[in-house]
Amino acid sequence: MRRQKYISANGMIAYLTFIGAFIPLSTDLYLPALPMLSDYFSASEFLVGLTLTIFFFVFAVSMILFGPLSDKFGRRPILIFGATIYTAASFACAEASSIYFLLAGRFFQAVGSGAIITVETALIKDCFRGRVMTKILAITQALGVIAPMAAPLVGGILLTFTDWRGSFYVLTLLGAINLIVAFLFCETLPEHKRYHGSILHSLTLLVDVGRKKYFMAVLIMFSILSAPYMAYLSASSFIYVEQFSLTAQQYSYFFAVNSAASIAGPVLYLKLKDSMTNVGILRLTFFAAMASGLSVLFVGQSGALIFLLSFLPFTVIGAVARPFAMEILLHEAKDNVGTASSIINFVPTLFGSLGMMLGTLPWGNFVDGLGIIISVSTVSAIALWILICRGLFGSASQNASDVT
């Protein structure tokens, strides 16, 4: 690791893990309080739902913008800016007097989140190498799966002794902790490695990264597999509560079991890295994903437990695929790492938003819909991999990880 004056190597790992956890919490922590928000503000379900939609959209766009800026100004200024905006916006959300003030707070909360998560990914590349980087990617990417799934459970617990404002006060506290550590952080991007053009022209770095055909093809291949996760999150309550007639409390138990299964992903990934090639891991990923999709499609309607067991393999293999993809893509990013990091985070977010919409389409039933989404996504990813193997998008950079 590149040395920090005030933060040890273990402290830096803990900090990056912390960032990876609290940003997803921002999306889902207050989900159980949505009906309460509607009553409190006398607002329509549409307006309350916009607090999620606005955050998700602005978060994706801000990641794209702050990547090039971190390559120009360095990681530390962007990290401090993002943490400051996030903390202030979270407090504004907690103190909102109307649904429109809450929407404004969520807008700026998403801006800060985009800056923070883009810098986090770049810092992993800046600070760590080899086996250590592999471990950190496994941890941070697993939290990207676990945190959004566990957040509603935490939010539900908060509601037992506070109202909806409590979730945003917790996010304010997390943002303040992040801001304090950000001030202790020392810059990791040397002056000679920064982009020295104008601010406006720095955005053209996005185009430069986007022109790397192999990089983009591999990114899209893995991003396609992120859509079923978000489809599950958006449809799970309908599946368990409406289709299988579980209570909200019973639903939370099934939800928690699936979340806990994500923990196995990074452990499995580290073991697979020691015994299999990249191509072998990718084949296993496709096989497990397809098996899960077909299982959900053909037997998932048999009951809540059967559905859970059918979807679990996809949950675990997804937790394997995330750090695997990140490691390959960061190896491929030789320069303008901040810009590359923003695109690495943006594209899965884009496919994830598509998955959310697909998951709640008017299917005959949501279980069949989810099975179709998993199966089609997996087939699409396999088809793209075949094209990559045939050299249609060029080859990996020298000394970069390869999936062919």
C-alpha positions as CSV (number, residue, x, y, z in Angstrom):
1,M,0.0,0.0,0.0
2,R,1.1,3.6,-0.7
3,R,1.8,5.1,2.7
4,Q,-0.6,7.4,4.5
5,K,0.6,9.8,7.2
6,Y,-2.4,9.4,9.5
7,I,-4.0,6.2,8.4
8,S,-2.5,2.7,8.7
9,A,-2.8,0.0,6.0
10,N,-5.5,-1.7,8.1
11,G,-7.2,1.6,8.7
12,M,-7.3,2.3,5.0
13,I,-8.9,-1.1,4.3
14,A,-11.4,-0.4,7.1
15,Y,-12.2,3.0,5.6
16,L,-12.7,1.7,2.1
17,T,-15.0,-1.0,3.5
18,F,-16.9,1.6,5.5
19,I,-17.5,3.7,2.4
20,G,-18.6,0.6,0.5
21,A,-21.2,-0.1,3.1
22,F,-22.8,3.3,3.9
23,I,-23.4,4.5,0.3
24,P,-25.8,1.5,-0.4
25,L,-27.4,2.2,2.9
26,S,-28.4,5.6,1.6
27,T,-30.6,4.0,-1.0
28,D,-32.5,1.4,1.1
29,L,-32.2,2.3,4.8
30,Y,-35.5,4.3,4.9
31,L,-37.5,1.9,2.7
32,P,-39.6,0.6,5.6
33,A,-40.6,4.3,6.3
34,L,-41.9,5.1,2.9
35,P,-45.6,4.6,3.9
36,M,-44.9,6.8,7.0
37,L,-43.4,9.5,4.7
38,S,-46.6,9.5,2.6
39,D,-48.8,10.0,5.6
40,Y,-46.5,12.6,7.3
41,F,-46.2,14.8,4.2
42,S,-49.7,14.0,2.9
43,A,-47.9,13.2,-0.4
44,S,-48.8,10.8,-3.1
45,E,-47.0,7.5,-3.5
46,F,-45.5,8.8,-6.7
47,L,-43.8,11.8,-4.9
48,V,-42.5,9.5,-2.2
49,G,-41.2,7.1,-4.7
50,L,-39.3,10.0,-6.4
51,T,-37.1,10.1,-3.4
52,L,-35.7,6.8,-4.5
53,T,-35.7,7.5,-8.3
54,I,-34.0,10.9,-8.0
55,F,-31.3,9.5,-5.8
56,F,-30.6,6.6,-8.1
57,F,-30.5,8.7,-11.3
58,V,-28.4,11.6,-9.9
59,F,-26.0,9.1,-8.2
60,A,-25.4,7.4,-11.6
61,V,-24.8,10.8,-13.4
62,S,-22.6,12.2,-10.6
63,M,-20.3,9.2,-10.8
64,I,-19.6,9.9,-14.4
65,L,-18.8,13.6,-13.7
66,F,-16.6,13.2,-10.7
67,G,-14.4,10.5,-12.3
68,P,-12.6,12.9,-14.7
69,L,-12.5,15.6,-12.0
70,S,-10.6,13.2,-9.6
71,D,-8.1,12.6,-12.4
72,K,-7.6,16.4,-12.7
73,F,-7.7,17.6,-9.1
74,G,-6.7,14.5,-7.2
75,R,-8.7,12.1,-5.0
76,R,-8.6,14.1,-1.7
77,P,-10.4,17.3,-2.8
78,I,-13.2,15.2,-4.5
79,L,-13.5,13.0,-1.5
80,I,-13.8,15.9,0.9
81,F,-16.3,17.7,-1.3
82,G,-18.4,14.6,-1.7
83,A,-18.4,13.9,2.1
84,T,-19.3,17.5,2.9
85,I,-22.2,17.6,0.5
86,Y,-23.4,14.2,1.6
87,T,-23.4,15.0,5.3
88,A,-25.1,18.4,4.9
89,A,-27.7,16.9,2.5
90,S,-28.4,14.0,4.9
91,F,-29.1,16.4,7.7
92,A,-31.3,18.5,5.4
93,C,-33.3,15.3,4.7
94,A,-33.7,14.6,8.4
95,E,-35.0,18.2,9.0
96,A,-37.2,18.4,5.8
97,S,-40.4,20.2,6.4
98,S,-42.0,19.1,3.1
99,I,-41.7,16.4,0.5
100,Y,-40.1,18.8,-1.9
101,F,-37.4,19.7,0.6
102,L,-36.8,16.0,1.1
103,L,-36.5,15.6,-2.7
104,A,-33.9,18.4,-2.8
105,G,-32.0,16.8,0.0
106,R,-31.9,13.4,-1.7
107,F,-30.7,15.1,-4.9
108,F,-27.6,16.6,-3.2
109,Q,-27.1,13.4,-1.1
110,A,-26.8,11.5,-4.4
111,V,-24.3,14.1,-5.7
112,G,-22.1,13.5,-2.7
113,S,-22.5,9.7,-3.0
114,G,-21.4,9.7,-6.6
115,A,-18.2,11.6,-5.7
116,I,-17.4,9.3,-2.8
117,I,-18.0,6.0,-4.5
118,T,-16.0,7.0,-7.6
119,V,-13.0,8.0,-5.4
120,E,-13.3,4.8,-3.4
121,T,-12.8,2.6,-6.5
122,A,-9.9,4.7,-7.7
123,L,-8.2,4.5,-4.3
124,I,-8.3,0.7,-4.4
125,K,-6.3,0.9,-7.6
126,D,-4.0,3.7,-6.3
127,C,-3.2,2.1,-3.0
128,F,-3.1,-1.6,-3.3
129,R,-1.6,-4.3,-5.5
130,G,-1.8,-8.0,-6.1
131,R,-3.4,-10.3,-3.5
132,V,-4.2,-7.5,-1.1
133,M,-6.2,-5.7,-3.8
134,T,-8.0,-8.9,-4.6
135,K,-9.1,-9.3,-1.0
136,I,-10.2,-5.7,-0.7
137,L,-12.2,-5.9,-3.9
138,A,-13.9,-9.1,-2.5
139,I,-14.9,-7.3,0.7
140,T,-16.0,-4.0,-0.8
141,Q,-18.0,-5.6,-3.7
142,A,-19.7,-8.1,-1.3
143,L,-20.9,-5.1,0.8
144,G,-22.3,-3.7,-2.4
145,V,-24.6,-6.7,-2.5
146,I,-25.2,-7.2,1.3
147,A,-25.8,-3.6,2.3
148,P,-28.7,-2.8,0.0
149,M,-30.4,-6.1,1.0
150,A,-29.7,-5.7,4.8
151,A,-30.6,-2.0,4.9
152,P,-34.4,-2.4,5.0
153,L,-34.0,-4.7,8.0
154,V,-31.9,-2.1,9.8
155,G,-34.4,0.6,8.8
156,G,-37.2,-1.5,10.2
157,I,-35.4,-1.9,13.6
158,L,-34.9,1.9,13.7
159,L,-38.6,2.5,13.3
160,T,-39.2,0.6,16.5
161,F,-37.8,3.5,18.5
162,T,-37.8,6.5,16.2
163,D,-39.6,7.9,13.2
164,W,-38.6,8.2,9.5
165,R,-36.1,11.0,10.5
166,G,-34.0,8.6,12.4
167,S,-32.7,6.9,9.3
168,F,-31.5,10.2,7.9
169,Y,-29.9,11.2,11.2
170,V,-28.0,7.9,11.1
171,L,-26.8,8.7,7.5
172,T,-25.8,12.2,8.8
173,L,-23.6,10.5,11.4
174,L,-22.0,8.2,8.9
175,G,-21.4,11.1,6.6
176,A,-19.7,13.1,9.4
177,I,-17.4,10.1,10.2
178,N,-16.5,9.8,6.6
179,L,-15.7,13.6,6.4
180,I,-13.4,13.4,9.4
181,V,-11.4,10.6,7.9
182,A,-11.3,12.3,4.5
183,F,-9.5,15.3,6.1
184,L,-6.9,12.8,7.5
185,F,-6.4,11.2,4.1
186,C,-3.3,12.0,2.1
187,E,-3.4,12.4,-1.7
188,T,-2.6,9.2,-3.6
189,L,-2.5,10.7,-7.2
190,P,0.8,12.4,-7.8
191,E,0.8,15.7,-9.7
192,H,2.7,14.2,-12.7
193,K,-0.1,11.6,-13.2
194,R,-3.0,14.1,-13.2
195,Y,-4.8,15.4,-16.2
196,H,-3.6,19.0,-16.9
197,G,-6.2,20.2,-19.4
198,S,-9.2,22.3,-18.7
199,I,-12.1,21.2,-16.5
200,L,-14.5,21.0,-19.5
201,H,-11.9,19.1,-21.6
202,S,-11.3,16.7,-18.8
203,L,-14.8,15.3,-19.5
204,T,-13.5,14.1,-22.8
205,L,-11.6,11.5,-20.8
206,L,-14.9,9.6,-20.6
207,V,-14.9,9.3,-24.4
208,D,-11.3,8.1,-24.4
209,V,-12.2,5.3,-21.9
210,G,-15.4,4.5,-23.8
211,R,-13.4,3.9,-26.9
212,K,-11.5,1.0,-25.3
213,K,-13.6,-1.7,-26.9
214,Y,-12.2,-4.7,-24.9
215,F,-12.7,-2.8,-21.6
216,M,-16.2,-1.7,-22.4
217,A,-17.2,-5.2,-23.7
218,V,-16.0,-6.9,-20.5
219,L,-17.7,-4.2,-18.4
220,I,-21.0,-4.6,-20.2
221,M,-20.8,-8.4,-20.0
222,F,-20.5,-8.3,-16.2
223,S,-23.0,-5.5,-15.9
224,I,-25.7,-7.5,-17.6
225,L,-25.6,-9.9,-14.7
226,S,-26.3,-7.1,-12.3
227,A,-29.8,-6.5,-13.7
228,P,-31.4,-9.7,-12.0
229,Y,-30.3,-8.5,-8.6
230,M,-32.1,-5.3,-8.8
231,A,-35.1,-7.1,-10.4
232,Y,-35.2,-9.3,-7.3
233,L,-35.0,-6.4,-4.9
234,S,-37.9,-4.6,-6.6
235,A,-40.1,-7.7,-6.9
236,S,-39.2,-9.7,-3.8
237,S,-41.9,-8.2,-1.5
238,F,-44.6,-8.9,-4.2
239,I,-43.3,-12.5,-4.6
240,Y,-43.1,-13.4,-0.9
241,V,-46.1,-11.4,0.5
242,E,-48.6,-11.4,-2.3
243,Q,-47.7,-14.6,-4.2
244,F,-46.7,-16.8,-1.3
245,S,-48.9,-15.1,1.3
246,L,-46.2,-14.5,3.9
247,T,-46.5,-11.8,6.5
248,A,-44.1,-8.8,6.3
249,Q,-42.2,-10.2,9.2
250,Q,-41.8,-13.6,7.5
251,Y,-40.7,-11.9,4.4
252,S,-38.0,-10.1,6.3
253,Y,-36.6,-13.5,7.4
254,F,-36.4,-14.8,3.9
255,F,-34.9,-11.6,2.8
256,A,-32.3,-11.8,5.5
257,V,-31.3,-15.4,4.6
258,N,-30.7,-14.4,1.0
259,S,-28.6,-11.4,2.2
260,A,-26.5,-13.6,4.5
261,A,-25.8,-15.9,1.5
262,S,-23.9,-13.0,-0.1
263,I,-21.2,-13.3,2.5
264,A,-20.1,-16.6,1.0
265,G,-19.3,-14.9,-2.3
266,P,-16.0,-13.1,-1.5
267,V,-14.8,-16.2,0.5
268,L,-15.5,-18.4,-2.5
269,Y,-14.0,-15.9,-4.9
270,L,-10.7,-15.9,-3.0
271,K,-10.6,-19.7,-3.0
272,L,-11.4,-19.9,-6.7
273,K,-8.6,-17.4,-7.5
274,D,-6.1,-19.9,-6.0
275,S,-7.3,-22.9,-7.9
276,M,-8.9,-21.7,-11.2
277,T,-8.1,-19.5,-14.2
278,N,-10.2,-16.5,-15.0
279,V,-11.9,-18.4,-17.8
280,G,-12.7,-21.2,-15.4
281,I,-14.3,-18.8,-12.9
282,L,-16.2,-17.1,-15.7
283,R,-17.6,-20.5,-16.9
284,L,-18.6,-21.4,-13.4
285,T,-20.4,-18.0,-13.0
286,F,-22.4,-18.6,-16.2
287,F,-23.2,-22.1,-15.2
288,A,-24.5,-21.2,-11.7
289,A,-26.4,-18.2,-13.0
290,M,-28.2,-20.2,-15.7
291,A,-28.9,-23.1,-13.3
292,S,-30.5,-20.6,-10.9
293,G,-32.5,-18.9,-13.6
294,L,-33.9,-22.2,-14.9
295,S,-34.6,-23.4,-11.4
296,V,-36.6,-20.2,-10.5
297,L,-38.5,-20.5,-13.8
298,F,-39.5,-24.1,-13.5
299,V,-39.8,-24.9,-9.8
300,G,-39.7,-21.4,-8.1
301,Q,-43.5,-21.2,-7.9
302,S,-43.7,-24.3,-5.7
303,G,-43.4,-22.3,-2.5
304,A,-41.4,-19.6,-0.7
305,L,-38.6,-21.9,0.5
306,I,-38.2,-23.5,-3.0
307,F,-38.0,-20.0,-4.5
308,L,-35.4,-19.0,-2.0
309,L,-33.3,-22.0,-2.6
310,S,-33.6,-21.5,-6.4
311,F,-32.4,-17.9,-6.2
312,L,-29.6,-18.4,-3.7
313,P,-27.1,-19.7,-6.2
314,F,-27.5,-16.5,-8.2
315,T,-27.0,-14.5,-5.1
316,V,-23.7,-16.3,-4.2
317,I,-22.3,-16.3,-7.7
318,G,-23.2,-12.7,-8.1
319,A,-21.1,-11.9,-5.0
320,V,-18.3,-13.8,-6.7
321,A,-18.7,-12.0,-10.0
322,R,-18.5,-8.5,-8.6
323,P,-15.0,-8.5,-7.2
324,F,-13.9,-10.7,-10.1
325,A,-15.2,-8.1,-12.6
326,M,-13.7,-5.2,-10.7
327,E,-10.3,-6.7,-10.5
328,I,-10.2,-7.5,-14.3
329,L,-11.4,-4.0,-15.2
330,L,-9.0,-2.2,-12.8
331,H,-6.1,-4.2,-14.2
332,E,-7.2,-3.1,-17.7
333,A,-7.3,0.6,-16.6
334,K,-3.7,1.7,-17.0
335,D,-4.3,5.5,-16.8
336,N,-7.1,8.0,-16.0
337,V,-8.1,5.6,-13.2
338,G,-10.7,8.0,-11.8
339,T,-12.5,8.2,-15.1
340,A,-12.4,4.5,-15.6
341,S,-13.7,4.0,-12.0
342,S,-16.6,6.2,-12.7
343,I,-17.6,4.2,-15.8
344,I,-17.0,0.9,-14.0
345,N,-19.6,2.0,-11.4
346,F,-21.9,3.8,-13.8
347,V,-22.6,1.0,-16.2
348,P,-23.7,-1.6,-13.7
349,T,-25.9,1.1,-12.1
350,L,-27.5,1.7,-15.4
351,F,-28.2,-2.0,-16.0
352,G,-29.4,-2.3,-12.4
353,S,-32.0,0.4,-12.9
354,L,-33.2,-1.5,-16.0
355,G,-33.5,-4.6,-13.9
356,M,-35.6,-2.7,-11.3
357,M,-38.0,-1.7,-14.1
358,L,-38.1,-5.2,-15.6
359,G,-38.7,-6.8,-12.2
360,T,-42.0,-5.0,-11.7
361,L,-43.4,-5.4,-15.2
362,P,-46.9,-6.9,-15.3
363,W,-45.7,-10.5,-15.7
364,G,-48.1,-13.4,-15.3
365,N,-46.4,-13.8,-12.0
366,F,-43.2,-12.2,-10.6
367,V,-41.5,-15.5,-10.1
368,D,-41.7,-16.4,-13.8
369,G,-40.6,-12.9,-14.6
370,L,-37.5,-13.1,-12.4
371,G,-36.6,-16.5,-13.9
372,I,-36.9,-15.1,-17.4
373,I,-34.8,-12.1,-16.5
374,I,-32.0,-14.2,-15.0
375,S,-32.0,-16.6,-17.9
376,V,-32.0,-14.0,-20.6
377,S,-29.4,-11.9,-18.9
378,T,-27.1,-14.9,-18.5
379,V,-27.6,-15.9,-22.2
380,S,-26.8,-12.4,-23.3
381,A,-23.7,-12.2,-21.1
382,I,-22.5,-15.6,-22.6
383,A,-23.2,-14.4,-26.1
384,L,-21.1,-11.3,-25.5
385,W,-18.3,-13.4,-24.0
386,I,-18.2,-15.5,-27.1
387,L,-17.8,-12.4,-29.2
388,I,-15.0,-11.2,-26.9
389,C,-13.2,-14.5,-27.2
390,R,-13.4,-14.3,-31.0
391,G,-11.5,-11.0,-30.8
392,L,-14.3,-8.8,-32.1
393,F,-13.4,-6.2,-29.5
394,G,-9.7,-6.5,-29.5
395,S,-7.7,-8.0,-26.7
396,A,-6.7,-7.2,-23.2
397,S,-3.9,-4.7,-22.5
398,Q,-0.4,-6.1,-21.9
399,N,-0.1,-7.6,-18.3
400,A,-3.9,-7.1,-17.7
401,S,-6.2,-9.8,-16.5
402,D,-8.0,-11.5,-19.3
403,V,-11.2,-13.5,-19.6
404,T,-10.4,-15.2,-22.9
